[in-house]
Amino acid sequence: MYTCFDPSPSDDSRFVGHAIGAVNLARLTNTPSILPVAMLRCSCLGGSVTDGWRRDDGSVEQLSLEDLKRVVNGREALARRGTFELLNLFSRIPARICCDVDLCRESLSEIMGALASQPRLGSANIFDVHRRTVDRLLKQSWCPNCSRVIEKYGLERQKQMWDALPEMFDLKIRD
């Protein structure tokens, strides 16, 4: 599922209903395996998740208070973990096996400056921020060794964050 998931939030207005509806449907049908992704989507909604989703018939579907608390706390955990992982990635550059330290330090300095002005760095949609940052890093000029470190470590850490979603949203999911 991780390789097929596009973490970018949709601009579609139905997105709100899909995210909230997915959490509620998972609860109704006792299908906890979809809760991590559904709560991730809800966490990307920010404060509007508290408004619920107005259906065509005028009724409003909302998260339970317990799930709303999980979404808010999970959003904070995601932002904290994602920022930590990005900083950890940067600490690996230049790599111990770097073959052009000056080039890689200059590229790192440029990317750090660009990230400092990025408004979504602390965003709950850390998968989108992380992916875009790794993509941006890979477009910079790096020695081949540092480039491999960035790509390998970036993908490994994103997969580990994905696997930690149930824990970040305080969910008990059995395999």
N, C-alpha and C positions, 0 to 999 in steps of 0.2 A: 504494500500500500504506500510506503514512503516514496518509492521511486515514481509513482503515478500522481502524487499529490502536488498541486500547484498552490503554494502558500499565499499567493497574492490575493488580497481581498478583492472581491468583485465590486464593481460600481453599480451593479444591478440592484434596484431597490428591493427585489425579492430576496436578496442575500440575508437581510435581517430575519425574515420569516424562516428561511431555510435553516439558519444556524439555531435559532431558538426552537423551531419545530423539530429539528434533529435531536436536540437534547431531550425534549419532552417525549418524542416518539421512542427514543432509546429507553427512557424510564418506563413508559407505558408497556412496551413489548419485552422488557427485561433483556435488552440487547446492549450491555455495557461496553462492548467492543467499539462502538461508534462514538462513545462519549468523548474520548480524548480529542478527536478531530472536530467534533461539534463544539466542544468547549473552546478549543483554539479559535475557531471561527467567531464564536461569541465574544471572546476576549479582544478580537480585532475591532469590534464595534465600538469600543470605548464606552462612554456614559450612555449612549443611545440604547444599549442593551437593556437598560432599566425601563425604557418606554414600552418594551414588548413589541409585538407584531400585530398590526391591525389587519384582520382578514377582510375579504370582500364583503362578508355579511355584517361587518361592523364590530364583531367581537374582537377582543384583544387577547392574544396568547402571550404569556409571560413565563419566565423561568421561576421555579420555586425559590424561596429565599435561600435555601441550602445550596442550590445550584448557582444562584447569583453570587453567593459568597465564594464558592469555588472558582467561578470565572474571574472575579475581582482579584482574589489571592493568586490565582494561576497567572493572571496577566502580569502581576508584579514579579512573580518567580521567573516567568519567561524573560522579561526585560532584564532582570538581574543576571540570570544565567547567560543570556545571549551576549550582553555587554562583556561579561567575564570571558566568554569564549573568544570574542573578537580580540580583546586585549591579549589573551593568551596566544592567539595566532600571531599577533604582531611581535610578541616577545621571542618568537622563533626566527625572526628575520633580523639581520642576515643569519642564515643557517650556519651551523658549525662547518659545513662543507661548502660554504659560499666560495665561488671562484671570481667574484668581482664585488668586493665589499663596498667600494665607493658608489658604484651603480645602484646596488641594492639598498644602501642607506638613503640615497637620494630619493629613490622610488618610494621607500617607506615614509620618508618625511612628507612627500607630496600627498600620499594617500591619507596620512594622519591629519594633515591640514584640511583635506576635503571632507573627511569624516567629522571633524570638529564642528563643521557648519551644517551637518546633516540633521534636520529636525527630527527624523524618525529613529535616531540611534537607540533611544530608550523605548522604542515601540514594542508593544506586545507581539506584533507580527515580526518577531525576530528572525524567522526563517526567511522572509523576504529580504530583510536588511542584511542578514548573513550572506545569503546567496548573491545579492547585488554587490556586496563588499568583496566577496571572493572573486566574482566576475571582474569587478573593477581592478582588483589587485592583479589578476592574471593579464589584464591589458597593459599594465605598466611594464617597464623594461626591467627584467630581472635576469640574473644569471640562471642557467638551466637548473642548477641544484636548488636554488631558492624557489623557483617556479614549481618544481615538483613538491617541495615541502608545503607550499601554500595550498596547492590543489589537493594533495593527499590529506593534510591535516584539516583543511576546511570541510571536506566531505565527511571525514570521520566524525568530527565534532557535531556537524549538523545531524548526522544519523544518531549519535548518542543523545542529543537534545530531543530528537523525535521519540526515541525509545523512553525518555524520561517524562513524556507528557502526562501519563497517568499519575505519576508521583507529584508533578507540579500542580495538577488539578485535584490532588487528594482523592484519587479514584482507586478503588480496589478492583482490578480487572484480572480475572483468572485466565490462564492460557488454555 
